[in-house]
């Protein structure tokens, strides 16, 4: 089995805190940006990481759709967000959600997201990871020579 590492790939870190990012490895370029500011650009990303942003949006579905558009072929997007926890966590966590001006993302309201999707929910339903993968377009081959 052969393993191939791309020489250059781009990662976008998105956060609501505005903290700076530093280059960890010279093979990667890191961009921190507001996804909406990237809308309509020709730039495509191999990896998009989005942590806790969806929990602060009124319409989180738009975030998933925009991120999918910004993915390069074979690119991946990972979203970490708060979802409706089980009752025994909800009763004490609800006041904190209000203080942080966040909301629980309803996974069912997101509907069918483009790209293959995998969700993993942990911590009594409070934390959910959503993974989107953009499948590379198949290239038509002409075998008639």
C-alpha positions as CSV (number, residue, x, y, z in Angstrom):
1,X,0.0,0.0,0.0
2,X,1.3,3.4,-1.0
3,X,0.7,6.5,1.1
4,X,1.0,9.9,-0.6
5,X,1.2,13.2,1.2
6,X,0.3,16.3,-0.7
7,X,3.1,18.9,-0.7
8,X,0.7,21.8,0.0
9,X,-2.8,22.0,1.3
10,X,-4.7,24.8,2.9
11,X,-6.6,24.8,6.1
12,X,-9.1,27.5,7.2
13,X,-9.6,27.9,11.0
14,X,-12.8,29.6,11.8
15,X,-13.6,30.9,15.3
16,X,-15.7,33.6,16.8
17,X,-12.9,34.7,19.2
18,X,-10.6,36.2,16.5
19,X,-7.6,34.5,18.0
20,X,-4.5,34.4,15.7
21,X,-3.2,31.2,14.1
22,X,0.4,30.2,13.7
23,X,2.0,28.1,11.1
24,X,2.7,24.6,12.6
25,X,4.1,22.9,9.5
26,X,5.7,24.4,6.4
27,X,3.6,22.2,4.1
28,X,0.4,23.8,5.1
29,X,-1.0,27.3,4.9
30,X,-3.4,28.4,7.5
31,X,-6.1,31.0,6.9
32,X,-8.5,32.3,9.6
33,X,-11.5,33.9,8.0
34,X,-15.2,34.6,8.3
35,X,-16.8,32.1,6.0
36,X,-19.2,34.8,4.6
37,X,-16.2,36.9,3.5
38,X,-15.0,34.0,1.4
39,X,-18.3,33.6,-0.4
40,X,-17.9,34.1,-4.1
41,X,-14.2,33.7,-4.2
42,X,-12.4,31.2,-6.4
43,X,-10.3,29.8,-3.5
44,X,-11.0,26.2,-2.5
45,X,-9.9,24.5,0.7
46,X,-8.8,20.9,1.4
47,X,-9.9,21.2,5.1
48,X,-12.3,23.4,6.9
49,X,-12.6,23.3,10.7
50,X,-15.5,25.0,12.4
51,X,-15.8,24.8,16.1
52,X,-18.8,26.1,18.1
53,X,-19.8,28.6,15.4
54,X,-23.0,26.9,14.3
55,X,-24.3,27.1,17.9
56,X,-24.3,30.9,17.5
57,X,-26.2,31.2,14.2
58,X,-29.9,31.5,13.6
59,X,-29.6,29.6,10.4
60,X,-26.7,27.1,10.8
61,X,-27.7,25.3,7.5
62,X,-26.2,28.2,5.6
63,X,-22.9,27.6,7.2
64,X,-22.8,24.0,6.1
65,X,-23.9,24.9,2.5
66,X,-21.2,27.6,2.2
67,X,-18.5,25.4,3.6
68,X,-19.4,22.7,1.1
69,X,-19.1,25.2,-1.7
70,X,-15.6,26.3,-0.5
71,X,-14.3,22.7,-0.3
72,X,-11.8,21.5,-3.0
73,X,-12.6,18.2,-4.6
74,X,-11.9,15.5,-2.0
75,X,-11.9,18.1,0.7
76,X,-13.3,17.7,4.2
77,X,-15.2,20.0,6.6
78,X,-15.6,19.3,10.3
79,X,-18.1,21.1,12.5
80,X,-18.2,20.8,16.3
81,X,-21.4,22.2,17.8
82,X,-23.8,22.0,20.7
83,X,-26.9,19.9,20.1
84,X,-29.9,19.2,22.3
85,X,-28.6,17.1,25.2
86,X,-30.4,14.5,27.2
87,X,-32.8,15.8,29.9
88,X,-30.4,15.2,32.8
89,X,-27.8,17.5,31.2
90,X,-30.2,20.0,29.7
91,X,-31.6,21.3,33.0
92,X,-28.3,22.6,34.3
93,X,-26.7,23.5,31.0
94,X,-29.6,25.6,29.6
95,X,-28.7,28.7,31.7
96,X,-25.1,28.6,30.4
97,X,-26.3,28.5,26.8
98,X,-28.3,31.6,27.4
99,X,-25.3,33.4,29.0
100,X,-23.1,32.6,26.0
101,X,-25.8,33.7,23.6
102,X,-25.7,30.3,21.9
103,X,-28.4,27.8,20.9
104,X,-28.6,24.1,20.5
105,X,-28.4,23.1,16.9
106,X,-31.3,20.8,15.8
107,X,-29.7,18.2,13.6
108,X,-33.0,17.3,12.0
109,X,-33.6,20.9,11.0
110,X,-30.4,20.7,8.9
111,X,-32.0,18.2,6.6
112,X,-29.9,16.5,4.0
113,X,-26.5,18.1,3.7
114,X,-24.5,18.0,0.5
115,X,-21.6,15.6,0.5
116,X,-21.3,12.5,2.4
117,X,-22.1,13.1,6.0
118,X,-21.2,11.4,9.3
119,X,-22.3,12.6,12.6
120,X,-21.0,11.6,16.0
121,X,-22.7,12.8,19.1
122,X,-21.1,12.6,22.6
123,X,-21.4,13.9,26.1
124,X,-25.1,12.9,26.6
125,X,-26.0,14.4,23.3
126,X,-24.5,17.9,24.1
127,X,-21.6,17.8,21.6
128,X,-21.9,16.7,18.0
129,X,-19.3,16.4,15.3
130,X,-20.5,16.6,11.7
131,X,-18.2,15.6,8.9
132,X,-18.8,16.6,5.2
133,X,-16.7,15.2,2.4
134,X,-16.8,16.6,-1.1
135,X,-16.3,13.8,-3.6
136,X,-14.0,14.6,-6.5
137,X,-15.6,14.8,-9.9
138,X,-15.0,11.8,-12.0
139,X,-12.9,12.5,-15.1
140,X,-14.3,11.0,-18.3
141,X,-11.8,8.7,-20.0
142,X,-11.7,7.9,-23.6
143,X,-10.3,4.4,-24.0
144,X,-11.0,4.2,-27.7
145,X,-7.7,4.8,-29.4
